[in-house]
Amino acid sequence: MEVKVVLLTGGSSGIGAATAHLLADAGMKVYAGSRRGTIDRPQDGIVPVKLDVNDAAAAQAVVADILEKEGRLDAVICNAGNGIYGPVEGTTEEEARSQFETTFFGSLKTIEACLPVFRKQGFGRIVTVSSVMGILPLPYQVFYSSAKSALLFLTEGLAMELAGTGVECCCVLPGDVATGFTQARKLNIAAQDPHSPYKEKMDKNLAKIEKDELGGMSPDVIGKSILRQLRKRHMRVRVIPRLDYGLVGFIVRICPVKQRLKLVNLLYN
């Protein structure tokens, strides 16, 4: 079956909006969900919808509405996420849970709302947006890395469980991307403590990662990667866009953990 109708979360800006525009240009109908229910640039083929991925009932209602209007739903792209910054020491449980709530559990709730439809059709595409940091953690972004890693393994585990059903899964792992995510990142309580024993290292670390992000690839690179997978007869389960970040994935596979962490620590700590 050809992918014609798509539900996308985190669609108001950044990677989500770029992906929505590219899919619409390719002739797909994209329901772009976000808390605001807006899109950065209106376009034929994109329908902005209000969707808080933390609300399972809201996700189910959006899916039901799409089915009523379109009679089908071919793919879901779980892109909604957030980011907190700060050392593990001093991070509150509430802060840690907030990172997982949207990035991991929000994706899970969205997928669960779509799966019965895909099973009934005998066809469906599930795409999740993780991060290279899901396979290579960075200091002071440990909870972000952990949530993205959990999302990666959710996708890969689900791919095994759905084998033979006609429903396929793909996890996309971007590297640095120039979006509003940099400005939206939240510093936790420990990161805002001027007397933190990590203060000097965190200041240097945050300056480096912000520079890397602001000079990062266009979100269109990620959107094109997602579009390519949706057009394939069979999606790849794990995709790392762009050659340089693909090299990072290769290094993670072959480099011993001790040396890998030592290198990252030299660069970012």
C-alpha positions in Angstrom: 0.0 0.0 0.0 1.1 3.5 -0.7 1.4 6.0 2.2 -1.2 8.7 1.6 -2.4 9.8 5.1 0.0 10.6 7.9 -0.3 11.6 11.5 2.7 13.6 12.7 3.4 14.9 16.3 5.5 17.9 17.2 4.5 19.3 13.9 4.3 23.1 14.6 8.0 23.9 13.9 11.5 22.5 13.5 11.9 18.9 12.3 8.2 18.2 12.5 7.1 21.2 10.3 9.9 20.6 7.8 8.8 16.9 7.5 5.1 17.9 7.1 5.9 20.3 4.3 8.1 17.7 2.4 5.4 15.0 2.8 2.7 17.4 1.6 4.9 18.3 -1.4 5.1 14.6 -2.1 1.3 14.3 -2.3 0.6 13.0 1.2 -2.1 14.3 3.5 -0.4 15.3 6.8 -2.2 15.8 10.1 0.3 17.8 12.0 -0.3 17.6 15.7 1.0 20.0 18.3 -0.1 21.5 21.6 -0.8 24.8 19.8 -2.5 23.2 16.8 -0.6 25.4 14.4 2.0 25.0 11.6 4.9 27.5 10.9 3.7 27.9 7.3 0.2 27.0 6.1 0.2 24.7 3.0 -2.3 22.6 1.1 -2.1 19.0 2.3 -1.2 19.9 5.9 -4.0 19.9 8.5 -2.8 21.4 11.8 -4.5 19.6 14.8 -4.3 20.2 18.5 -2.7 17.2 20.1 -1.0 16.8 23.5 0.8 13.5 23.2 0.7 13.2 27.0 -3.1 12.7 26.8 -3.9 9.2 25.5 -7.6 10.1 25.0 -6.6 13.1 22.9 -4.5 10.9 20.7 -7.3 8.4 20.2 -9.7 11.2 19.4 -7.4 12.6 16.7 -7.0 9.2 15.1 -10.7 8.6 15.1 -11.2 12.0 13.5 -8.7 11.2 10.8 -10.4 7.9 10.1 -13.8 9.6 9.8 -12.5 12.2 7.3 -10.1 10.0 5.3 -11.2 6.4 5.8 -7.6 5.4 6.4 -4.4 6.2 8.3 -1.2 4.9 6.7 1.6 6.2 8.9 2.4 7.9 12.2 5.6 9.9 12.8 6.4 10.4 16.5 8.5 13.5 16.6 7.2 15.4 19.7 9.9 15.8 22.4 11.5 18.1 24.9 14.9 18.6 26.5 16.2 19.2 30.0 19.8 20.1 30.8 21.9 19.6 34.0 23.9 17.2 36.0 22.5 13.9 37.2 23.4 14.9 40.8 20.7 17.3 42.0 18.1 16.5 39.3 14.7 16.0 40.9 12.5 13.0 40.1 9.9 15.4 38.7 12.4 16.8 36.3 13.6 13.4 35.2 10.0 12.2 34.7 9.1 15.3 32.7 11.8 14.4 30.1 10.4 10.9 29.7 6.8 11.9 29.7 6.7 13.6 26.3 9.7 12.0 24.5 9.0 8.4 25.5 5.5 8.0 26.9 4.0 10.5 24.6 5.3 8.5 21.6 4.1 5.3 23.2 0.5 6.7 23.6 0.5 7.9 20.1 1.6 4.6 18.7 -0.9 2.7 20.8 -3.7 4.9 19.4 -2.6 4.0 15.8 -1.8 0.3 16.1 -5.4 -1.1 16.1 -6.0 0.8 12.8 -2.8 -0.5 11.3 -3.6 -4.0 12.3 -7.1 -3.9 10.9 -5.7 -2.5 7.6 -2.8 -5.0 7.5 -0.6 -2.1 6.7 1.0 0.8 8.6 4.3 2.7 9.1 5.6 3.8 12.5 8.4 6.3 12.5 10.0 7.6 15.7 12.5 10.4 16.0 15.2 9.6 18.4 18.8 11.1 18.4 22.4 10.1 18.0 22.5 10.9 21.7 20.3 7.8 22.1 23.4 5.7 21.3 26.1 8.1 22.5 25.2 9.9 25.8 26.6 13.4 26.5 27.4 14.8 30.0 24.6 17.0 31.4 22.1 15.7 28.9 21.9 12.2 30.4 18.1 12.2 30.8 17.6 13.4 27.3 19.9 10.6 26.0 18.2 8.1 28.2 14.7 9.0 26.9 15.9 8.9 23.3 17.6 5.5 23.9 14.4 4.2 25.4 12.5 5.4 22.3 15.0 3.7 20.0 14.7 0.3 21.8 10.9 0.7 22.0 10.9 1.0 18.2 13.2 -1.9 17.5 11.4 -4.2 20.0 8.1 -3.3 18.5 9.5 -4.0 15.0 10.1 -7.6 16.1 6.7 -8.0 17.7 5.0 -6.7 14.6 6.9 -8.9 12.1 4.6 -10.4 9.5 1.6 -8.1 10.3 2.3 -5.6 7.5 3.1 -2.9 10.1 6.7 -1.7 10.0 8.8 0.4 12.3 11.7 2.8 11.7 13.7 4.9 14.2 15.5 8.0 12.8 18.5 9.3 14.8 19.4 12.9 13.9 22.6 14.6 14.9 22.8 18.4 15.4 19.9 20.1 13.7 19.4 23.9 13.6 15.9 24.4 15.1 14.2 26.2 18.0 15.0 23.2 20.2 18.2 25.0 21.4 16.2 28.0 22.7 13.5 25.7 24.2 15.9 23.6 26.2 15.2 23.8 29.9 17.9 24.1 32.6 17.0 22.0 35.6 17.3 23.3 39.2 20.8 21.9 39.6 22.0 23.6 36.4 20.8 26.9 37.6 22.7 26.7 40.9 25.6 29.2 40.8 27.4 27.2 43.5 27.2 23.9 41.7 30.5 21.9 41.6 29.7 21.4 37.9 29.2 25.1 37.1 32.4 25.8 35.2 32.2 22.6 33.1 28.5 23.1 32.4 29.0 26.6 31.1 31.7 25.4 28.6 29.6 22.3 27.7 26.4 24.3 27.1 28.2 26.9 25.0 29.7 24.1 22.8 26.5 22.1 22.3 24.5 25.3 21.5 27.1 26.3 18.9 27.0 22.8 17.4 23.2 22.8 17.2 22.9 26.3 15.8 25.4 25.4 13.1 23.8 22.0 12.6 22.0 20.6 9.5 18.7 21.8 8.2 15.6 20.0 9.5 14.9 19.3 5.9 17.7 16.7 5.9 15.7 14.7 8.6 12.4 15.3 6.8 13.8 13.9 3.5 15.2 10.9 5.3 11.8 10.2 6.8 10.1 10.7 3.3 12.6 8.2 1.8 11.7 5.6 4.3 7.9 6.0 3.9 8.3 5.5 0.1 10.4 2.3 0.5 8.8 -1.1 0.0 10.3 -2.0 3.4 11.6 0.6 5.8 15.0 0.3 7.6 14.6 -0.2 11.3 17.3 2.2 12.3 18.4 5.3 10.2 21.1 7.8 11.0 20.9 10.7 8.4 24.0 12.1 6.9 27.3 10.4 6.5 29.2 12.1 9.4 26.7 11.0 11.9 26.5 7.6 10.4 30.2 7.4 11.1 29.4 8.1 14.8 27.1 5.1 14.8 29.8 3.0 13.3 32.3 4.1 16.0 29.8 3.3 18.7 29.5 -0.2 17.3 33.2 -0.9 17.1 34.8 1.2 19.8 35.1 -0.2 23.4 32.9 1.6 25.9 35.7 2.9 28.0 37.5 4.5 25.1 34.3 5.9 23.7 33.3 7.6 26.9 36.8 8.9 27.4 36.7 10.6 24.0 33.2 12.1 24.5 34.3 13.4 28.0 37.4 15.1 26.4 35.2 16.8 23.9 32.3 17.8 26.0 33.4 17.9 29.7 
